């Protein structure tokens, strides 16, 4: 592990290429790369970005935005930026218009590496090079090997990792090689990642969880990785049944979709050994249903946020009993406290905000000094997550600080109400919000995606049976779908805006 911590991000791949050069590192579609081939491809791509004879000649520290869907070339582009001394800017491939322009302009991106199908969305004034599937693409350039190798300073920035933006405009967390490599080491240890695992990477690679908690750490241990376009249940079921995947990460929204899929009960999923969930809170009833269907499967709860790389805490498979709603304890390189508004520790069992201190943390937000100052106080990072700590150090997330509902002067955590609703068989998904109310200040309101036929009255009665009267929803709104960001988090601010005036 000490050998890993001394590396730059691209050195994580180089280390495995030296140790297991002929082992398959990555499969995507009909392509497969050994560790030696992938490392050589990264050097070639770095030369394409830096050397004048390739036509780009980007200067040291230039920002390179990558705007594409999952692929092997997306991974090569990130590692090439790391090797070339450039700063990678992963861009949500769903962004268009002003949202896309904001990220590209705010990051000062000099070049956009884009899938051809997305290139027309890039605003005028930005240089664009195709990632793949077009003449002269980065993938085409890999056919003519080149070299570009430098020793990077671990304190250099390697990525501007934009936050999800659930409550405001995204902020670019400034990540160093040092921070990300420490996070990789934490992930390997806490998640029991092994070179014998066969992970499938189905979530977007522009999101920090799939790239930095799983793909890069798995490259560090020398595992065989499969990248797929997205979390299509049929594709995942096929890979598991074929023995090509035994490890899957997905946010709760995807696990819910898998559990609700009509083929879930009929497919042979016995080869699946490790199930990782995170990015948002997993409803306990859904987790119980998954564990009942797959009793031999090891479940890991991964929790954190972009600013810390993003893994901060883990609840391991042998820690779930009796604490199914916990997000676990801090990983090796993270210190965590639970504090009040003044930054003072609160007693165990008392809700407070989680604050972190860690070498995994970002250095602040790109070109946002006021937001950086507000987030970092006294050497600790304010997470915005409200949690309770128990006597053994296990943390349970109560809510986002901004999502706690003030109902009649009493604070109500939306998660408890959501868990109660999920115990009803007619609830596929639920999000609980507070809406302005003359009597209650904020009325507890449930927005529900139904499964089958269910009425508002049925769900209100069910919630009243499960909850104290002041926590039970005053209203249930039935919808076809819930708005989410790229990582699967439900955008409650959009629900508040949509239904607040109704």
C-alpha positions in Angstrom: 0.0 0.0 0.0 2.9 2.4 0.7 4.1 1.8 -2.8 0.7 2.9 -4.2 0.6 6.1 -2.0 3.8 7.4 -3.6 2.4 7.2 -7.1 0.7 9.8 -9.3 -2.7 8.8 -10.7 -1.3 7.4 -14.0 1.3 5.5 -12.0 -1.4 3.3 -10.6 -1.8 1.8 -14.0 2.0 1.7 -14.6 2.5 -0.2 -11.4 0.1 -3.0 -12.5 1.5 -3.0 -16.1 4.9 -3.8 -14.6 3.6 -6.5 -12.4 1.0 -8.2 -14.6 1.7 -6.9 -18.2 -0.2 -9.7 -20.0 -3.3 -9.8 -17.9 -6.5 -8.3 -19.4 -7.0 -4.9 -17.8 -10.2 -3.6 -19.6 -12.8 -5.0 -21.9 -15.2 -2.7 -23.7 -17.5 -3.9 -26.5 -15.3 -6.0 -28.8 -12.0 -4.5 -27.6 -9.7 -5.8 -24.9 -6.5 -4.3 -23.5 -3.8 -6.0 -21.5 -2.2 -3.9 -18.8 0.9 -3.4 -20.9 -1.3 -2.3 -23.9 -3.4 0.0 -21.9 -0.3 1.7 -20.3 1.2 2.2 -23.8 -2.1 3.6 -25.1 -2.1 6.2 -22.2 1.4 7.3 -23.2 0.4 7.6 -26.8 -2.7 9.7 -25.9 -0.6 11.9 -23.7 1.8 12.6 -26.6 -1.2 13.4 -28.8 -2.3 16.0 -26.2 1.1 17.6 -25.6 3.5 17.1 -28.6 3.3 19.8 -31.3 3.6 17.4 -34.2 0.2 16.0 -33.3 -1.3 19.4 -33.7 -2.5 20.1 -30.2 0.5 21.0 -28.0 -1.4 21.8 -24.9 0.6 23.6 -22.2 1.3 22.2 -18.8 -1.8 22.5 -16.5 -4.3 23.1 -19.3 -7.8 21.9 -18.7 -9.2 19.2 -20.9 -12.9 18.5 -20.7 -14.1 15.0 -21.6 -17.7 14.9 -22.8 -18.6 11.3 -23.7 -20.4 8.1 -22.8 -18.7 5.2 -21.1 -15.9 3.6 -23.2 -12.3 2.3 -22.9 -11.2 5.5 -24.6 -12.8 7.7 -21.9 -10.6 5.9 -19.4 -7.5 6.4 -21.6 -8.3 10.1 -21.9 -8.4 10.6 -18.2 -5.1 8.7 -17.6 -3.4 10.5 -20.5 -4.3 13.9 -18.9 -2.8 12.6 -15.6 0.4 11.5 -17.4 0.7 14.6 -19.5 0.4 17.1 -16.7 -3.0 18.3 -17.8 -6.1 18.8 -15.6 -9.0 16.6 -16.6 -12.6 17.9 -16.4 -15.2 15.1 -16.6 -18.5 16.5 -18.0 -21.9 15.0 -17.5 -22.9 13.8 -21.0 -26.5 14.8 -20.3 -25.6 18.5 -20.1 -26.6 20.8 -22.9 -27.1 24.5 -23.5 -26.3 26.9 -20.7 -25.4 24.0 -18.2 -22.7 22.7 -20.6 -21.4 26.2 -21.4 -21.2 27.0 -17.6 -18.9 24.0 -16.9 -16.7 24.5 -19.9 -16.3 28.3 -19.3 -16.1 28.0 -15.5 -13.3 25.4 -15.8 -11.4 27.4 -18.4 -11.2 24.3 -20.6 -8.8 24.5 -23.5 -10.0 21.4 -25.3 -13.1 19.2 -25.4 -12.7 15.5 -26.1 -16.1 14.5 -27.2 -18.1 11.6 -28.6 -19.1 12.6 -32.2 -22.8 12.2 -31.3 -22.3 14.9 -28.6 -19.9 17.2 -30.4 -22.6 19.4 -32.0 -23.7 20.4 -28.5 -20.3 22.0 -27.6 -20.7 25.8 -27.9 -18.7 27.8 -30.4 -15.3 28.9 -29.3 -14.1 25.6 -27.8 -11.6 23.4 -29.6 -13.1 19.9 -30.1 -11.4 16.5 -30.8 -13.3 13.3 -31.2 -12.8 10.6 -28.6 -13.8 7.7 -31.0 -16.0 6.7 -33.9 -14.7 9.5 -36.2 -11.7 10.0 -38.5 -8.7 11.5 -36.6 -10.2 10.5 -33.2 -8.1 9.9 -30.1 -8.9 6.2 -30.6 -7.5 6.3 -34.1 -4.3 7.9 -32.9 -3.7 5.0 -30.5 -3.0 2.8 -33.6 0.4 4.5 -34.0 2.3 4.1 -30.7 4.1 7.1 -29.2 5.6 7.9 -25.9 5.2 10.7 -23.3 6.4 10.1 -19.8 7.1 12.6 -17.0 7.3 12.4 -13.2 4.3 14.3 -11.9 4.4 16.1 -8.5 1.7 14.5 -6.3 0.5 17.9 -5.2 -0.3 18.9 -8.8 -4.0 19.1 -9.8 -5.2 16.3 -11.9 -8.9 16.8 -12.0 -11.6 19.4 -11.5 -14.4 17.2 -10.2 -17.7 19.0 -10.5 -20.2 18.4 -7.7 -23.6 17.1 -8.5 -25.3 20.5 -8.1 -28.4 19.2 -6.3 -28.9 22.6 -4.6 -26.9 25.1 -6.6 -24.6 25.5 -9.6 -21.9 22.8 -9.7 -18.6 23.6 -8.1 -15.2 22.3 -9.4 -13.5 20.4 -6.6 -9.7 20.7 -7.2 -8.3 17.2 -6.8 -4.6 16.5 -6.6 -2.8 13.2 -7.5 -2.1 12.9 -3.8 -5.8 13.1 -2.8 -7.0 10.6 -5.4 -4.3 8.0 -4.8 -5.0 8.1 -1.1 -8.7 7.6 -1.8 -7.8 4.6 -4.0 -5.9 3.0 -1.2 -8.8 3.6 1.2 -11.2 2.0 -1.3 -9.0 -1.1 -1.9 -8.9 -1.8 1.8 -12.4 -1.0 2.9 -14.1 -2.6 -0.1 -12.0 -5.8 -0.2 -11.0 -5.2 -3.8 -9.0 -8.1 -5.2 -7.2 -9.0 -8.5 -9.4 -12.1 -8.6 -12.6 -10.0 -8.8 -14.4 -9.4 -12.1 -16.0 -6.0 -11.7 -18.4 -4.5 -14.3 -18.5 -0.7 -14.5 -21.9 0.4 -15.6 -22.3 3.8 -14.0 -21.0 6.9 -15.8 -17.2 7.3 -15.7 -17.6 11.0 -15.5 -19.0 10.4 -12.0 -16.4 10.1 -9.2 -17.9 7.0 -7.7 -17.5 4.7 -10.7 -14.1 6.1 -11.7 -12.4 6.7 -8.4 -14.0 4.2 -6.0 -14.0 1.3 -8.4 -12.3 1.5 -11.8 -9.0 3.1 -10.8 -8.6 1.1 -7.6 -9.4 -2.1 -9.5 -6.7 -1.2 -12.0 -4.3 -0.7 -9.0 -4.9 -4.3 -7.8 -4.7 -5.8 -11.3 -8.2 -7.0 -11.8 -10.0 -7.7 -15.1 -12.5 -4.9 -15.7 -15.5 -4.7 -18.0 -16.9 -1.3 -19.0 -20.5 -1.2 -20.4 -22.5 1.6 -21.7 -24.9 1.8 -18.8 -26.7 -0.2 -16.1 -29.1 -2.1 -18.4 -30.5 -4.9 -16.2 -30.5 -7.5 -19.1 -26.8 -6.7 -19.9 -25.8 -7.0 -16.3 -27.7 -10.3 -15.9 -26.1 -11.7 -19.0 -22.5 -10.8 -17.8 -23.2 -12.3 -14.4 -24.6 -15.5 -15.8 -21.7 -15.8 -18.2 -19.2 -15.6 -15.4 -17.8 -12.3 -16.6 -19.0 -10.2 -13.7 -19.0 -11.0 -10.0 -18.8 -7.4 -8.6 -21.3 -4.6 -9.3 -21.6 -1.0 -8.0 -24.9 0.9 -8.4 -26.8 3.7 -6.7 -30.0 2.7 -4.9 -32.1 3.8 -7.9 -30.4 1.2 -10.1 -30.7 -1.5 -7.4 -34.4 -0.7 -7.1 -34.7 -1.1 -10.9 -32.9 -4.4 -10.8 -35.0 -5.7 -8.0 -38.2 -4.6 -9.8 -37.1 -6.1 -13.1 -39.3 -8.9 -14.3 -36.3 -11.2 -14.9 -34.7 -10.6 -11.5 -36.3 -13.6 -9.8 -35.7 -16.0 -12.8 -32.1 -15.3 -13.7 -29.1 -17.3 -12.2 -27.2 -14.6 -10.3 -25.3 -17.0 -8.1 -21.9 -15.9 -9.6 -22.4 -12.4 -8.1 -20.3 -12.1 -5.0 -20.0 -8.4 -4.2 -22.7 -5.8 -4.3 -21.8 -2.2 -3.7 -24.3 0.6 -3.2 -24.0 4.3 -2.6 -24.3 7.8 -4.1 -27.5 8.3 -2.1 -29.4 6.6 0.7 -30.6 3.1 0.2 -34.1 2.5 1.5 -33.9 -0.2 4.2 -36.9 -2.2 2.8 -35.3 -2.4 -0.6 -32.0 -3.6 0.9 -33.9 -6.3 2.9 -35.6 -7.5 -0.3 -32.3 -7.7 -2.2 -30.6 -9.6 0.7 -33.6 -12.0 0.9 -33.3 -12.8 -2.9 -29.5 -13.1 -2.8 -28.6 -14.4 0.7 -25.0 -15.2 -0.2 -24.2 -11.8 -1.7 -21.8 -9.5 0.3 -23.3 -6.0 0.4 -21.2 -2.9 1.0 -22.6 0.6 1.7 -20.3 3.2 0.2 -20.8 6.8 1.4 -19.1 10.1 0.7 -19.1 13.0 -1.7 -17.1 14.4 -4.6 -14.9 16.7 -2.5 -13.4 13.7 -0.7 -12.6 11.6 -3.7 -15.5 10.5 -3.0 -15.3 7.6 -0.5 -15.5 8.6 3.1 -17.2 5.7 5.0 -18.1 2.1 4.4 -20.5 -0.4 6.0 -19.1 -3.9 5.3 -21.0 -7.1 4.7 -20.4 -8.3 8.2 -21.6 -5.1 9.8 -25.1 -4.8 8.3 -27.0 -6.8 11.0 -28.7 -4.5 13.4 -27.6 -1.4 11.5 -29.0 -1.7 8.1 -29.5 2.1 7.8 -25.9 2.9 8.7 -23.3 4.1 6.2 -20.6 2.6 8.3 -17.4 4.0 9.7 -14.7 6.2 8.2 -12.2 4.5 5.8 -8.5 4.5 6.6 -7.5 7.9 5.4 -10.6 9.8 6.7 -11.3 11.4 10.0 -14.9 12.3 10.7 -16.8 14.1 13.5 -20.4 15.0 14.1 -20.8 18.7 15.1 -23.4 21.4 15.8 -23.7 24.7 14.0 -20.7 26.1 15.9 -18.5 23.2 15.0 -18.6 21.6 18.4 -18.9 17.8 18.8 -22.4 16.6 19.7 -23.0 13.6 22.0 -23.4 10.2 20.4 -27.0 9.7 19.4 -27.6 13.4 18.7 -28.0 14.6 15.1 -25.3 16.9 13.8 -23.4 17.7 10.6 -20.5 15.4 9.5 -17.2 17.2 9.1 -14.1 15.6 7.5 -10.3 15.9 7.7 -8.4 13.8 5.2 -5.6 13.7 2.6 -8.3 12.7 0.2 -10.0 16.1 0.4 -10.0 18.6 -2.5 -8.0 21.8 -2.1 -11.1 23.9 -2.5 -13.4 24.9 -5.4 -12.0 26.3 -8.6 -12.5 30.0 -8.9 -14.9 30.1 -5.9 -13.1 31.5 -2.9 -16.2 32.3 -0.9 -17.6 28.8 -1.3 -14.2 27.4 -0.4 -14.0 29.5 2.8 -17.5 28.5 3.8 -16.9 24.8 3.3 -13.5 24.6 5.1 -13.5 25.8 8.7 -10.7 25.2 11.2 -9.2 22.6 8.9 -12.4 20.5 8.7 -14.7 20.2 5.6 -18.4 20.8 6.3 -20.2 18.0 4.4 -23.8 19.3 4.6 -24.9 15.8 5.7 -26.9 15.4 8.9 -26.0 12.3 10.8 -26.0 10.4 14.1 -23.0 8.6 15.5 -23.3 5.7 17.8 -21.0 4.6 20.6 -19.1 2.3 18.3 -18.4 5.0 15.7 -21.0 4.0 13.1 -22.7 6.8 11.3 -26.3 6.9 10.1 -27.3 9.6 7.7 -30.4 11.4 8.8 -30.8 13.8 5.9 -29.1 16.5 4.0 -29.0 19.6 6.2 -31.0 21.5 3.6 -33.6 18.7 3.2 -34.7 18.5 6.9 -38.4 19.5 7.1 -39.6 22.0 9.7 -43.2 20.9 10.3 -45.0 22.9 12.9 -41.7 23.8 14.6 -40.6 20.1 14.8 -37.8 18.9 12.6 -38.6 15.8 10.5 -36.0 13.8 8.6 -37.3 12.9 5.2 -35.4 9.5 5.2 -37.5 8.1 8.0 -40.7 9.0 6.2 -39.4 7.5 2.9 -38.4 4.2 4.6 -42.0 3.9 6.0 -43.4 4.4 2.5 -41.1 1.8 1.0 -42.7 -0.9 3.2 -45.9 -0.5 1.1 -45.9 -2.9 -1.9 -47.4 -0.1 -4.1 -44.4 2.2 -3.8 -41.7 1.9 -6.4 -39.9 5.1 -5.5 -40.5 7.9 -3.0 -39.1 11.3 -2.2 -40.3 13.3 0.8 -40.0 17.1 0.8 -41.3 20.0 2.8 -43.7 22.4 1.0 -44.7 25.9 2.3 -47.8 25.7 4.5 -49.5 28.5 6.4 -50.3 26.1 9.3 -47.3 23.8 9.4 -44.5 26.1 8.1 -43.6 23.2 5.9 -46.0 20.4 5.2 -44.5 16.9 5.0 -45.2 15.9 1.4 -44.4 12.5 -0.3 -43.8 12.4 -4.1 -44.3 8.7 -5.1 -43.8 6.7 -8.2 -46.4 3.9 -7.8 -46.0 0.2 -8.6 -49.4 -1.0 -9.9 -52.6 0.5 -8.6 -52.4 2.6 -5.4 -54.2 5.7 -4.2 -53.1 8.7 -2.2 -55.5 7.7 0.6 -54.0 4.2 0.9 -50.5 5.6 1.2 -51.5 8.2 3.7 -53.2 5.6 5.9 -50.1 3.3 5.6 -47.8 6.1 6.7 -50.0 7.1 9.6 -49.8 3.5 10.9 -46.0 3.5 10.7 -45.1 7.1 11.9 -45.9 9.6 14.6 -48.6 11.9 13.5 -46.3 14.9 13.0 -44.0 12.9 10.7 -46.7 11.4 8.5 -47.2 13.1 5.1 -50.0 15.6 4.8 -50.2 14.9 1.1 -49.0 12.2 -1.4 -48.4 13.2 -5.0 -48.3 10.4 -7.6 -45.9 10.9 -10.5 -44.4 8.8 -13.3 -40.8 9.5 -12.5 -38.5 11.4 -10.1 -35.9 13.9 -11.3 -32.4 12.8 -10.7 -28.9 14.0 -11.4 -26.2 12.0 -13.1 -25.2 10.0 -10.0 -28.8 8.9 -9.3 -29.5 11.4 -6.5 -33.1 12.6 -6.5 -33.3 16.4 -7.1 -35.6 17.4 -4.3 -35.1 21.1 -5.1 -36.8 20.4 -8.5 -39.7 18.8 -6.7 -40.0 21.7 -4.3 -40.0 24.1 -7.2 -42.5 22.1 -9.2 -45.1 21.5 -6.4 -44.4 24.4 -4.1 -46.9 26.6 -5.7 -49.6 24.0 -6.3 
